[in-house]
Each structure stands twice: as structure tokens, then as C-alpha cells.
Amino acid sequence: MTSKQRNRLALALATAGALGVALLSPAAQAGADGVRPECPRSLDCDWVPAAYRQTGDPADKRTYGNYDTADRPDSNAVKFIVLHDTEVDYDTTLKIFQDPRNQTSAHYVVRSADGHVTQMVKNKDIAWQAGNWYLNTHSIGIEQEGFAAQGATWYTPEMYRSTARLVRHLAAKYDIPLDRQHILGHDGVPPTSAAGTRNMHWDPGPYWDWNRFMALLGRPTVPSAPRSSELVTVSADFDRNKQAFRDCEKGVDLPLQGSSAVPLRTEPSEEAPLFSDPGLHPDGSPGTNCAADWGSKISATQQAVVADRVPGWTAIWWYGQKAWFRSPHGVRVTTPTSGYVVKPRSGKAEVPVYGVAYPEKAEYPADFPKPAVGSPLAYTIEAGQAFPGGGEAPTGYYYAPTIDASEPYDHTYVRGDQKYVTVQIGHRIGFVRASDVDVVRARP
């Protein structure tokens, strides 16, 4: 959640009616409307509907909350799962999503103490959760009770287990790959434009144990390629990887503690500046150790392509540049991995990266009221570079400006023919046009 959303917490009072589908789990508790949550049988779940009602003059756009209706996956595919933290307690989170004035929601909320799961938005509908409309329309959002700066305190074994069971269930239902280009932290969601980079989120933060979580999903990091492989998975041990970051939003130094995050530098030296994300630092200033500055760190279970090696250090391609991290002899920081990488097609000096996969303007109906097209982010992939990825991203735009579908094309999904593929461009994913790149097997 953003600070703006947190400032709205006191407003969270109202409840609302809801739409739902009867489903799956005998253990799942139906809401007052008799709707059962969409949960696997092994989870303790209940249904508490988020608000969906008009809050102002219907002539004004977005005067309703807290989600949009759709008919997914028939209307638009579900291809990503986004993990958040709430930045408030569980009860307050439910109240926030029940107040339509807050204009925010997620499909599920997971309680810290016991891993109890509450569904608040049907999976067929679009929760307002990712801070990127394209990702909203193609993802399911899961809020986890806790505070990113205090993550190790709030992220309990019960929470990890419940979230993993839920993610496995959803991934199987919607055919979502169990990898870090599709199972995202909110910190992995890209902006929709270069100008929006500074407003993106950093939860669940550097204290979410991604090694542990991906192992619970049945995808532990194990070697699958020779040691010389150009593709690696960061696998720094959470408990041994002690890092000291700063909560720059509150001006507080965080204590030295276990972390999933590995700092990145501009040269193979502890004295070198931290890597500077060109989207976060367009003036070229150095990266920081702020927990929110994810451009200066890579997370465990994220993949990267090796750009160089010297004793004790490894360089990877990161946001279109080289970034270095310590890899001391005898300490497992990375694991060689087989898989696919994305490279500029022959003759392409550089390839633009986008935060959305929208149709081209010409692909919208001639009388479409507001065509949405992507603009390049602050990152490019240059000839000679490579990045993990290659999975096809759905191309389309869901237009939903009002609550009651009162406009032409309202609640309509416009599909595009331009194909995009997903790349792990840095800490956040991005999308590139398939016609600009080759997707090839990583060199062993």
C-alpha cells in the first residue's frame, strides 16, 4: 500500500454487498450472502466482500470502489500473482477494502498469526492492487498481514504455508508458471510509464524469505545447468545473508538481519557505489541502501544473466547495464540454471522495454473512446546483453471507466495482435515486443 492509502485508514468503516461464486472447500466459511471463497481444500478461508458501489456522481469517473467486474479468464487471461503486505493489521485491512471511498482492494488477505485466508474480490473480477492497470487486469493480488520493514516479525510459518497453498491452487487453475517472472512481489511490478517509476511499491520487502516460499511452492532453487551457465538463480541463504537497510520513508536505520536481498554495485568492490536504477535515479545519482530502492539489490530466487566474473565477484545484466555482487569462494550466492533468455534480434542496437503489453493504437476500434498504448520505460536491452524470460504476455487492454457499463465499449477487453514477451529486466519485470528479440536457450 502507498502512504496515501495508509492515510485513508481512518475512513474504513462501511461494509458493502458483493457478488460471488459458490465454490470449492467444505472448510471454507461462507459470508452472510452464502458465497464460499475460492480456496483449496487444505485452507481455512472465509468470504468477506470488498465494497462495490457508487460513491459520487456517476458522471464522474472512478466515483466507485473498490474493484472492477470482469469475466476472467474468458474476458482476459490471468497470468500473474502479486504478493503484497498490508502495512496495517488484518482487521484494519478488511475494513479498508470494505469502504468504497478507499478505492483499493486485493483478492485475498492472509492473517499473520494463524495463516487464515479471507477472500474479498472474486477471481473473475479485477482488484485494484498492483499500481499498474495492465497487471491488475491480468493478475490476482494477495495481501499478507504485516509491515515490510518488520517483515521477519510478521511473516510467520503459518503465513508462508497458507500463501503457498493458495498460490499453488491458483497457479494450477489458471496455468500460471511457478517462476519469479509470474509470481511477483509488489516490488516486482513495473510502472506503466517512465514517469511513474518513483511511485512504485517495495512490499513485501527485503525480509520476505523467497527461498523458503518458492520451496513451499515445490520450486526450490537447485542446480539445473553446468557451473559455467550464463543463467543463474540468486540463492543467498536468508538467515546467513545479513543485511542492514534503511527505511528512508521514515528515516530509520533497520537492524542487521537476515534478508533475501543481495546488494548490487557498479564495480567489483565494496567501496564502489550501489547500482543506480535509471528509472529511480534519472539524474544519475548513486543507488541507496533504502529498502524501497530495489534497483540497488537483487532478490533470492530471481534469475539473471552473467555478464562477467572476477574472483569473489559476479556481474549480471541489470536494467541494461552491468551490476556486481559479492560471490565469495565457498559461499553459495547463485545456482546455475537452465532456461530461456531474451536477446535483441540481429541488427537491433537496442530494444525498448515497456511496463504494459497494450495493443497498438491502430488495433482499437475507430470509435474507441480512449485507446491506451504503452510508452517505453527508462530501460533498454542493448546488443550483446541478455535477460531471463521469454514467456508470452497477453496483449490487451480492459476498458472499464464506470460501475454500470454505461458507456460504449465499457467493460470491454480489446485484444492486440502485437506479441510481447516477459523479461526480468532488473528487480521488476518488463515486456518487450517479440518482433524485437530472440528467445533462446541459455548457454550452459
N, C-alpha and C positions, 0 to 999 in steps of 0.2 A: 504494500500500500504506500501511496505517496504521503508526504506530510500534509498535503491539502486534504486528503481523505481522512487522515487521522484527526484533523481539526474538526471534522464533521461528526465525530463520535458521539458528542453530547446530543445530537439530533436523533439518534437511533432509538425511536420509541414505538413506531407504528408497526402493525402487522398487516399482512395482505393475503388475499385469496391467491390461489395458484392453479396452474394446470399440471397434470402429471400423467404417468402411465403406471398401471399396475404391473408389478414385476416380481421378481426372482426369489428373494431369500425369505424362507419361513421365519427366520430370526429377526428380519428387518421390521422395524416398528412403523406402521402406517401413521400418517398425520391425521388431523381431525377430518380431513377431506377423504380419508380412506386410501390415499395414494401410498404405495410402497416404494422405497428408494431402489435405484438401480445399483445393486451391490452384489458381490459374490456371496455365496452361502456361508463362508467362513467369517464374515464380518458382522459385528454388531452395528447396525445402521438404523437411522430414522430419517423421516422426511419432515423438514420444516421449510415451507415455501418462501422464497425471496419475493419481495414486493414487485408487482407488475400492474401499475395503474397510472392514470393521468395525474400530473401534479400541477398543471398550469393550463394556459390557453392552448388548445390543440393546434392553433395556427402557428405556435412557436415550436420549433424543432427541439427534440430531446427533452420535452417537458413531461417525461415519464421515467419510470425506473422499474427494475434495476437490470434488465436484460432485454434481449430481443427474441421473439419467437421465430422458429425456423422449422425445417423438416429434415434435419440431418440424420443419417448421411445421404439421404436421397437428394436433398437440395444442394448440399455442399459437403464434401468429404471431411472426415475427422482424421487428421494425420499427425497431430502433436498433442502432448500432455504437458502442462505447465505447472510446476510446483512453486508455491508461494509460502511465506509466513505471514501471520496476521498482523503483527505489531501491536496487538491488543489481546485480551484474553478471549477464550472461546465464547462465553456468554455475550460479550460485547460484540463480537464478530457477527453472531446471529442477529442481534438487534440492528446492526448496521445494514445488513442485507435485507432486513425486513422493512426498512424505511426507504421509500422510493425517492426521497429527496437526496439520498447519498449517491445515487447513480453508480453503484459499484456492486459486484457480486462475484461469486465463483460457484462452480457446480457442486463442490463438496467442501466441507470443513472437517478437519481431523483434530480431536482433542488430545492434548499432551499427556495427561495423567494416565489414561487407560486406552488410548487409541480409538475411542468411539468416533464413528463417522456420521455426519449429518449431510444429507443431500439437500440442496436448496434451489437448484435450477436443473430442469430436465436436460439430459444429454442431447436431445434433439434441438434444444434451444441454445442461444448464444449468450453466455455470461460476459459481463463487461469486466474483464480481469487482466488481460495481458498488456494493456497500454499500446497495442498495435492491432488495428481493426482486422487486418488480414489474418493475424494469428488468432484473434478472438473467434473469427468465423470458422476456423479450421482446427480448433483445439478444445480440450477440456481442462478446466482450471481446478486445482486442488489447493485449498488454503490449509496450512498447518499452524496450529496454535503456537505462538512463540515470538521471540524477538531476535532478529538476525544477529545483533551484536552480543546476544546472550545465548546463542544457539545451542551450545553444548549443554546448557542447563535445561532447555525446553525440549530439545529433540530426544525423546525417550525411546527405549527399545520398543515399547508398545506402539509409539507413533510410527517408527520405521516399519514395523511389521504390518500395521494396518495400511499405511500408504502403499507399501509394496504389493500387498494383496489386491488393493484397489487398482493400482496401475497395471498389474498383470491381467486382471479381469478386463479392463478397458482396452488394453493393447490387443488382447485376443479378439475381443468383439469387433474392434474397428480396424484390425490388421495394421497396427502401428508398430514399426520396428523398435525393439528394445535397445536403442543406442542413444548417445548423447546429442545427436542431431535431431532427435524426435522426442526424447524425454528430457525436457528442458527445466532448468530453474528459471524463475522470472528474470534472473540476471542473464539468461541466455537469449532472451527475446530481443530482436533488433528494433531500432527505431524505424518509423515509416519514411523518414527523410533525414538528411544530414543534420538539419537544424534541430531535430528532436533528440539527438543523442544524449545531451545532458540531462534530459528528463526521464531517462530510462531507469529501471529499478535494479536493485542489487540483492534482493532476497532470493532464496533462503540464506545466502551469505556464505562466508568462508568457513563456517563451523558446521555446515551440513556435511555429514560423512558420506560422500558419494561412493567411495569404495564399498562401504557397508551396504548402502542402498542398492547399488547395481548387483551386488552378490545376492541380496534377497530377491531380486528380480530374476535370478538364475543366469545372470550375465557377469560373473566375476572376471576380473582382469587377469588373464593367463596368456602366456606366450603362444602365438599362433603363426609366427614367422621367424626366420633366422635373426640373429642378433644384429646383422647388418641392415635390416629392413629400414626403408626410408619412412615408413609409417609406424608411429609409436603411440601407445596409450600412457598417459601420465598415471602413475600408480603409487605415488608417495604415500607411505603409511600415515594414517590420520594421527595416531597417538604420538608417533615419533617426529612428525613434521611440525615442530613447534614454531609458531609464527606470532609476531606482535604487530597488530594492525592498529589503525586509529579510526574511531568513529568521528569522522570530520563534520558530520551534520550536527553532532552535539559537542564537538571539541574535546573528546575524551580519548585518552590512550587506552586501548584494550589490553588486558593482561596477556603475557606469553602463554600460549595454549596450543593444543592440537588443532590441525586445520587441514582442509582439503586443498588449500591454495598454495601454489608454488610461485614465488616472486620471479619476475622476468626483468632482465637488464639489457641495456643497449650494447654492452660488450662483455666478454667473459671475465668479469672482475667484480668483486663485492663493492668496489669503490665506484663502479660505473653507475650512471643514473638509471632509475627504474624506467621501463619501457613506457613510452608516451603514446597512448591511443590517439590517433589523429582526429577522431571524432570528438573525444572528450577534451583534447588539448589542441585546438586548431591553431593556437599561437606557437606551437612547438615547444611549450614548456615541458619539463620532465614529468614523468609519471609520479604518482604518490603512493604512500602506503595506506591511504584511506581505504577502508573496507569497501566503499562504494566504487572505487577506481578499479574495476575489474580488468581494464586493459593492461594493467601492470602485473597481472597474475594469470596463471592457467590453473584449472581445477583438475583434481584427480578424476579419472575416467574420461576426460576429454582427450580426443586424439589430435595429433599434429604431425606434420611432415618435417623430417630432419633436414636442415639447411647446411649444417656444419657441425663439426665436433673438434674439440681440443681437450687435452687431459683435464678432467674434472668439470667440464662444461659441455653443454649441448645447445645448439642453436636450432630454432624452428622458424618456419614461416608463420608470421603472426600479423594480421591486419596489413598485409602487403609488404612487410619488412622482416628483417631478422630480429629475433628476440632470444636472449640467452638465459639459461637457468643452470644452477649447480647440479652436477650429476657425479658426485664423488665415487671413486672406485670402491666397489663392495657395498654400495648403498643403492637399493632398487628405487629409482625415481621414475623410470619408464619401463614399459614392457613392449617388446617387438610385436607388431600386429599385422595381420593380413587384412586386406580390404581394398577399397577403391579411393582414388584421389582425383581431383579435378584440376586440369591444367588448361591454359589458354590454347586455343586451336592454332595450328601452324599459320603464321602470318599475322597473328594478333599480338601487338606490342603490349596491350593491357586490356583487361576486361572489367567493366563496371560491375559493382555489387549493389544489390537492392535489398531493402528490408521488407518488400512485399512481392507477390507474384500476380500482379493485376493484368487484365487484358490490355492490349494496345487500344489507343483511342478509336481507331477505325473499326474495332471489333464490337463496339457498343452499337445498339440501335440508333438510327439517325436522330430520333426524338428523345433519346435518353436524357433525363434532366441534369445529371451531374456525373459524367464519366470520371472514374478515378484511375489515374495512371501512376506508375511508380517513377520516382526520381532517384538517381544514384546516391548512394551513401558516400562517406568520406574515404572509402577504401576501394582499391583496385587490386586485381591479380595480374601481375606482370609476367611477361615471357620468362621462362626459367623457374617460376615458382609453382608450387602445388599445394593444395589444401584438401583435407579429408572431406568426404561427402559423395555426392553423385546421385542420391535418391531424388526421384522426380517429385516436385512440389506441385500441388494442384493450382492451376491458373484460373482465377476467377475473382469476382467482386460481388459481395452481397449487399444490396441496397435496401436499407430499412430505416427511413427517416422518421416514421411516425409509429404510434402504437397500434393503429387500427387499419393499416394498409389503405389509406385514403387517397394516395397519390398514384398516378400512373407508374408502373414498374415497382411500386412499393413491395418490399419483401420478395424481391426477385434476385436470383443469382445469375449473373452474366458470366458465361464461360468463355475463356480465351483459347486461341489455338497456339499462341506462342508458348513453347515449353520452357520451364525453369527447372533447375536442379538446386538442391540444398548444399551449402558448403559451411564448414566450420571455419569461418574467416579469421576469427580471433576467439575471444571468450563468448561472443554472441554469434549465432548463426546468421547467414545471409543467403541470398538467392541470386543466381546468375543465369543468363539465358543459355539454354542448351546449345544453341547455334554458335555461341562464342567459345565453347570449351570442349575438351575431350575428357571423358570419364574412363579412366584406365586402372588396371590393377597396380597397386603399389609395388615398387621394385623391392624384391626380397634382399 
